Amino acid sequence: MRTDAVPGAQRGRWRSAAVWGAGVLALVFLTAPFVTLVAFTRWDHLALASGDLGAVGVSLLYSLIALPLVIALGTPLAWWLARSTFRGKILLDALVLLPLLTPPLALGLLLTSLYGPYSPIGAALERIGVMLTNSASAFLLAQVYGAMPYYVISARAAFEGVPRELEQIALTLGKSPWQVFLRVTLPLARLGLSAGLALAWVRALGEFGIVLIVAYYPQGMPVKLWVNLQDIGLPAVYPLLWLFLLVALPLPLWLGLRARRRLAF
């Protein structure tokens, strides 16, 4: 038996232990806030504050309206980015990533500058009765803008995962590009598209920074959480936060776990 094999094996065990230890530490770091939520919630006095249910209704209603807009605008963009090759495409990639890399409060200020009542676009829209600050339309604008980049990136990855050979085969069989998209591309990309849509829905529900600037009213769940914290205190936040988690998380968690399970097999 070689004597230098023992130190090598020992170093391998140490590296493996270090990796496992770092992984456990990261997992504890990520889950600790939710453990704190369970521990600090006053279960004997768990009650929603005044206006909480209304805020839930506002967020749910407008997020369900926002999703078709996200799909209608984001799907063609995602497919174009996934299937097109041209000079300067990296610039378009950067433009899609730009809203994700910009602080949400800054995005709210930029949207207000563009669509607010003192801008040319905002003034023109106001003349036809459309107000894009502190209105239902403004709330919808904030949700769509906050959610769309997440959907586009996920949808693009889903389209890129569809083998082009299958699309080419369908074209050679006499199918039109539109038929190929509906019967080949969409079914094969459906899991990634569903996951992206669920993520976009959660982002629309949970958007705070943009909504706070663009549409403080009508008040959705994230802004109501902040108002409860400011006016009542931390204990008033937990009931609405639990309701938000129960409403927003099951669908994307299920889709995410389903996608991971499918990839594993």
C-alpha positions, 0 to 999 in steps of 0.5 A: 500500500502506498503511504502517500495515498493516505494523506491524499485520501485524508485531504479529500475527506477534509475538502468534502467536509468543508464543502458540506459544511459551507453548504449547510451554513448557506442553507441555514443562512437562507432558511433562518429568517423563515424559522424566525417568522415561525418563532416570533409569530404570536399565534394566540393573537394572529389577526389581520389588521384593518385593510389587509384583506382589501390589500390582498384583493388588490394585489391578486386582482391586478396581478391576474390582469398583469399576467396576460400582458406579461405573456403577450409582450414577453413571449415574442421577445423571449422567442426572438432572443432565443432564436435570432442571431444578429450583430448587436444582440448582446446589447438587447440582452443587456437591455433585458437585464437592465431592469433586473440590475436597477434598484426597484425604487430607482425604477419607480422614479424612472417610470414616474419621470416617463409616465407621470403627469409632468412628462409629455407622455403622462400629460398626453395620457391624462388628456384621454383620461389615463392616469399612470400615477396613484391609480389602478392603471399605474398599479398595473404598470408597476406590476407588469414592469417589475414582473416581465424581465423575470418571465422573459429570461425564463421563457428565453431559457425554455425556448433555447432548450427546445431542439431546433432539429425538431422544429426543422423536421416539422417544417419539412413535413409541411407545417407553417412556422406558426404551426411549428411554434404552437405544436412543437415549440410551445409543448416542449417549452411548457414547463419552463414557460410555466415556471417563468410565469409563476415567478413573474406572478410572484414578482407582480404580487410582491413588487414593492419598490416600483409600486411605492413610487408609482402607485401608493394607491390602490394599496397592495400587499407589499405596501400594506406590509410597510404601512402596518410596520410603520403605523402599528409595529412588527407584530402587525406585519406577521399575519399579512406576511403569512397570508402573502406566503400562503397565497404566493408561494405554493404554485411557484414552489410546486413548479420549481420542484417539478422542474428539478425532478424532471431534470433529475430524471 
